[in-house]
Amino acid sequence: MRRVMLAGFLAFAYVLPESAGAAELKQETTEAFNQYVRLTEDRMAEGLRDGGTFLRVDSLPEPQRNKLYTQLRQGEIAIERLETLEKEKRIKVPNGLIHHWIALSFVPGVTLQQVLGFMQDYDHHEGIYKPDVLRSRLLIADGNYFKVYLRLHQKAIITAVFNAEFDVSYFPLDENRAHSRSYSTRIAEVEDADRSDEREKPIGRDRGILWRLYSYWRFQEKDGGVYIQVESVALSRSVPVLLAWVVNPLLKSIPREYLSRLLTSTRVALTNKSAATSFGTSPRANHLSKRFFLVAPTSGAVQNEGHSTVILAIQERSL
């Protein structure tokens, strides 16, 4: 037990700001991440072809599919950890970790156009997604293309603030379905945030907490509301081998908690009838091992909305 406690202490000491040295985003790390993304997007494209599976839930056998649809309509959020394989082998990412998750929720009583109007109202996201989003600003809007600035805040194992920019594109499929793709184009960790001496660390030469963040959204209107699915692929630094068994599970839990807050806050905002009305009129796996996590909403926008804590089935799947 003492050895476990000591290992845990060393792991946390490693990632704390005072002792975590700068990590460098190397070319080989970037290339491996890009290859992972290419293969992942190839798989996604199959689901967008005629007759393909649009939502992850539709790929399940009928009994499981029906059960999950019922749970989603009751307000639960399904979250699954994924891993893309290359020729049935894991993709090695030198000096990096890929965090790949997918989450699905249901928002009753809204239309697809209301949801898309909400998603594209980037100037107001900071008021909805705090504390994860501290500032939000629309930089460019050109048809279905948006360039967005977000100041991101992460407080889990450590606290970190980032200035980030994203290219976001929306793709309507039909009157009931649409999807979008968001690529981070710039992520700079902020030191001494909101102080007079605030500064950005050199991009790619920081603590390596978040180097890339790609998000893929799908929206489908049916059953009296809209199903919202988000698939997230992020890149961070790796950790020393001796500490990996302690630190990696902690690092990998952060995206799960973030996605839970993200979808819960989205549902809360959209089910506010006055907000939904304004958004609608605004311009514009090979192997499975099931576990259960207790996920409680922690966003300030969610805590007072009367949503109960739910137990979510978390699956780990290789693709």
TORMARVO-95584 format. One line per 4 residues: their letters; for each residue x, y, z of C-alpha. Coordinates in Angstrom, 1 decimal. Layout:
<pts>
A = X Y Z  ...
</pts>
This chain:
<pts>
MRRV = 0.0 0.0 0.0  2.8 2.4 0.8  4.4 1.8 -2.6  1.1 2.6 -4.3
MLAG = 0.7 5.8 -2.3  4.3 6.7 -3.1  3.8 6.1 -6.8  0.6 8.2 -6.7
FLAF = 2.5 11.0 -5.0  5.3 10.9 -7.5  2.8 10.9 -10.4  1.0 14.0 -9.1
AYVL = 4.4 15.7 -8.4  5.3 15.0 -12.0  2.3 16.8 -13.4  2.1 19.7 -11.0
PESA = 3.1 23.0 -12.5  6.0 23.6 -10.1  7.8 20.4 -11.2  6.6 19.7 -14.7
GAAE = 9.2 20.8 -17.2  8.4 22.0 -20.7  7.5 19.3 -23.1  8.2 19.7 -26.8
LKQE = 5.7 18.7 -29.5  7.9 16.7 -31.9  7.3 16.2 -35.6  7.0 12.4 -35.1
TTEA = 4.3 13.0 -32.5  2.4 15.2 -34.9  2.7 12.8 -37.8  1.4 9.9 -35.7
FNQY = -1.6 12.0 -34.5  -2.3 13.0 -38.1  -2.3 9.4 -39.2  -4.6 8.4 -36.4
VRLT = -7.0 11.2 -37.4  -6.9 10.1 -41.1  -7.8 6.6 -40.2  -10.5 7.7 -37.8
EDRM = -12.1 10.0 -40.4  -12.1 7.2 -43.0  -14.2 5.2 -40.5  -16.5 8.2 -39.9
AEGL = -17.0 8.7 -43.7  -18.4 5.2 -44.0  -21.2 6.1 -41.6  -22.1 9.1 -43.8
RDGG = -22.5 7.1 -47.0  -26.0 6.1 -48.1  -27.2 3.3 -45.8  -24.4 3.8 -43.3
TFLR = -24.7 4.2 -39.5  -25.2 7.9 -38.7  -25.3 7.6 -34.9  -23.1 5.2 -32.9
VDSL = -26.2 3.8 -31.1  -27.6 2.5 -34.4  -24.6 0.1 -34.8  -25.7 -1.9 -31.7
PEPQ = -27.7 -5.1 -31.8  -31.5 -4.3 -31.6  -32.1 -5.1 -27.9  -29.1 -3.0 -26.8
RNKL = -30.0 -0.3 -29.3  -33.6 0.0 -28.1  -32.5 0.0 -24.4  -30.0 2.8 -25.0
YTQL = -32.5 4.9 -27.0  -34.8 4.6 -24.0  -32.1 5.7 -21.6  -31.1 8.6 -23.8
RQGE = -34.7 9.8 -23.9  -34.8 9.6 -20.1  -31.9 12.1 -19.9  -28.9 9.8 -19.6
IAIE = -25.7 10.4 -21.5  -23.8 7.5 -23.1  -20.1 7.8 -23.2  -17.7 5.4 -24.8
RLET = -13.9 5.3 -25.1  -12.6 4.5 -28.6  -9.3 3.5 -30.1  -8.6 3.5 -33.8
LEKE = -6.4 0.6 -35.0  -4.3 0.4 -38.2  -4.5 -3.1 -39.7  -5.7 -4.4 -36.3
KRIK = -2.6 -3.0 -34.5  -2.4 0.0 -32.1  -1.0 3.2 -33.6  2.1 4.2 -31.7
VPNG = 2.4 7.9 -30.8  5.9 8.7 -29.8  6.0 11.1 -26.8  2.2 11.6 -27.0
LIHH = -1.1 10.3 -25.8  -4.3 10.3 -27.8  -7.6 10.7 -26.0  -10.5 9.4 -28.1
WIAL = -14.0 9.4 -26.8  -17.6 9.6 -28.1  -20.7 10.8 -26.3  -24.4 10.9 -27.1
SFVP = -27.4 12.6 -25.6  -31.0 13.6 -26.4  -32.5 17.0 -26.2  -36.4 16.8 -26.2
GVTL = -38.7 19.5 -27.6  -36.2 21.2 -30.0  -35.6 21.1 -33.7  -32.5 20.6 -35.7
QQVL = -32.5 24.2 -36.8  -32.7 25.4 -33.2  -29.8 23.2 -32.2  -27.6 24.4 -35.1
GFMQ = -28.5 28.0 -34.3  -27.4 27.3 -30.7  -24.1 25.7 -31.8  -23.2 28.5 -34.1
DYDH = -23.9 31.2 -31.5  -20.2 31.2 -30.5  -20.2 34.7 -28.9  -22.4 33.3 -26.1
HEGI = -20.7 30.0 -25.4  -18.8 31.3 -22.5  -22.0 31.9 -20.6  -23.1 28.3 -21.2
YKPD = -20.0 26.2 -20.9  -18.2 27.8 -17.9  -16.0 26.8 -16.3  -14.6 24.9 -19.3
VLRS = -14.9 27.9 -21.6  -13.9 31.2 -20.0  -14.2 33.4 -23.1  -15.7 32.8 -26.6
RLLI = -15.6 34.9 -29.7  -16.6 34.4 -33.3  -13.8 35.5 -35.6  -15.1 34.7 -39.0
ADGN = -18.5 33.5 -40.3  -18.7 32.5 -44.0  -21.7 30.4 -44.9  -21.2 27.0 -43.1
YFKV = -17.6 27.9 -42.1  -16.7 29.5 -38.8  -13.4 30.5 -37.2  -13.7 30.7 -33.4
YLRL = -11.6 31.8 -30.5  -12.1 30.1 -27.1  -10.2 30.5 -23.8  -10.3 27.1 -22.3
HQKA = -10.0 26.2 -18.7  -9.1 22.7 -17.3  -9.1 21.9 -13.7  -8.6 18.2 -12.9
IITA = -5.2 16.9 -12.0  -3.8 20.3 -12.5  -5.2 23.7 -13.6  -4.5 25.0 -17.1
VFNA = -5.7 27.8 -19.3  -5.4 27.9 -23.1  -6.0 30.4 -25.8  -7.3 28.3 -28.7
EFDV = -8.6 28.9 -32.2  -10.8 26.4 -34.2  -11.9 26.0 -37.8  -15.5 24.7 -37.7
SYFP = -17.4 23.5 -40.8  -21.0 22.3 -40.9  -22.4 19.9 -43.4  -26.2 19.5 -43.8
LDEN = -27.3 16.1 -45.0  -31.1 16.4 -45.2  -33.9 18.1 -43.3  -33.3 15.9 -40.2
RAHS = -29.5 15.4 -40.2  -26.4 17.5 -40.1  -22.8 17.1 -38.9  -19.8 19.3 -38.2
RSYS = -16.1 19.1 -37.9  -13.9 21.3 -35.6  -10.1 21.4 -35.9  -7.9 23.3 -33.5
TRIA = -5.5 25.5 -35.5  -3.8 27.1 -32.5  -3.5 26.1 -28.9  -1.3 28.2 -26.6
EVED = -1.1 27.5 -22.9  -1.5 30.7 -20.8  0.8 31.4 -17.8  -0.5 33.6 -15.0
ADRS = -3.9 33.9 -16.6  -5.8 37.2 -16.0  -2.9 38.8 -14.3  -1.0 41.9 -15.5
DERE = 2.0 39.7 -16.4  -0.1 37.1 -18.3  1.7 35.5 -21.2  1.5 32.6 -23.6
KPIG = 4.0 29.8 -23.5  5.6 29.0 -26.8  3.2 26.8 -28.8  4.4 23.2 -28.7
RDRG = 6.8 23.9 -25.9  4.7 24.0 -22.8  3.5 21.4 -20.3  2.0 19.3 -23.0
ILWR = -1.5 19.1 -21.4  -3.3 19.9 -24.7  -1.7 20.0 -28.1  -4.5 19.2 -30.4
LYSY = -8.3 19.0 -30.0  -10.5 17.8 -32.9  -14.3 17.4 -32.5  -16.9 15.7 -34.7
WRFQ = -20.5 16.4 -34.1  -23.6 14.7 -35.5  -27.2 15.9 -35.1  -30.4 14.0 -35.9
EKDG = -33.9 15.2 -35.3  -36.4 12.4 -34.4  -38.5 11.1 -31.5  -39.7 14.6 -30.7
GVYI = -36.2 16.1 -30.2  -32.6 16.0 -31.4  -29.9 13.4 -30.7  -26.5 15.0 -30.3
QVES = -23.3 13.0 -30.7  -19.8 14.3 -30.3  -16.6 12.4 -31.0  -13.5 14.0 -29.6
VALS = -9.8 13.2 -30.5  -7.2 15.1 -28.4  -3.4 14.9 -28.1  -1.3 15.5 -25.0
RSVP = 2.2 14.6 -23.9  3.0 11.1 -22.7  4.4 10.4 -19.2  7.5 8.4 -18.1
VLLA = 7.0 4.6 -18.3  7.4 4.2 -14.5  4.5 6.6 -13.8  2.3 5.7 -16.8
WVVN = 0.2 3.1 -14.9  -0.8 5.8 -12.4  -1.0 9.0 -14.4  -2.4 7.7 -17.7
PLLK = -5.7 6.5 -16.3  -6.1 9.9 -14.6  -5.3 11.8 -17.8  -7.7 9.6 -19.8
SIPR = -10.6 10.3 -17.4  -10.5 14.0 -18.1  -12.2 13.8 -21.6  -15.0 11.6 -20.1
EYLS = -15.8 14.2 -17.5  -15.5 17.1 -20.0  -17.9 15.5 -22.5  -20.4 14.8 -19.8
RLLT = -20.4 18.5 -18.8  -20.5 19.6 -22.4  -23.6 17.6 -23.4  -25.4 18.3 -20.1
STRV = -24.8 22.0 -20.4  -26.0 21.9 -24.0  -29.2 20.1 -23.0  -29.9 22.5 -20.2
ALTN = -29.5 25.5 -22.4  -31.6 24.1 -25.2  -34.4 23.0 -23.0  -34.8 26.5 -21.7
KSAA = -37.7 27.4 -23.9  -36.9 31.1 -24.3  -33.3 30.3 -25.2  -34.3 27.6 -27.7
TSFG = -36.7 30.1 -29.4  -34.0 32.7 -29.8  -31.5 30.2 -31.1  -34.0 29.0 -33.7
TSPR = -34.3 32.5 -35.1  -30.7 33.7 -34.8  -28.7 34.3 -38.0  -26.6 32.7 -38.5
ANHL = -14.8 -2.3 -31.6  -13.1 -5.4 -31.8  -13.0 -6.1 -28.1  -15.4 -4.8 -25.4
SKRF = -15.0 -4.5 -21.7  -17.8 -2.7 -19.8  -17.3 -0.6 -16.7  -19.5 1.8 -14.9
FLVA = -18.6 5.3 -13.8  -20.6 7.6 -11.6  -20.9 10.9 -13.5  -22.3 13.9 -11.8
PTSG = -22.8 17.2 -13.6  -20.2 19.7 -12.2  -20.7 22.7 -14.4  -22.1 25.7 -12.6
AVQN = -24.8 26.1 -15.3  -26.0 22.6 -14.5  -25.9 22.2 -10.8  -29.1 24.0 -10.1
EGHS = -31.2 22.6 -12.9  -32.6 19.6 -11.0  -30.8 17.0 -13.1  -30.1 13.8 -11.1
TVIL = -26.8 12.0 -11.1  -26.8 9.0 -13.5  -24.7 5.9 -13.8  -23.4 5.5 -17.3
AIQE = -22.2 2.4 -19.1  -18.7 3.1 -20.4  -17.4 0.9 -23.1  -13.9 0.6 -24.4
RSL = -13.8 -0.3 -28.1  -11.1 -0.6 -30.7  -12.0 0.2 -34.3
</pts>
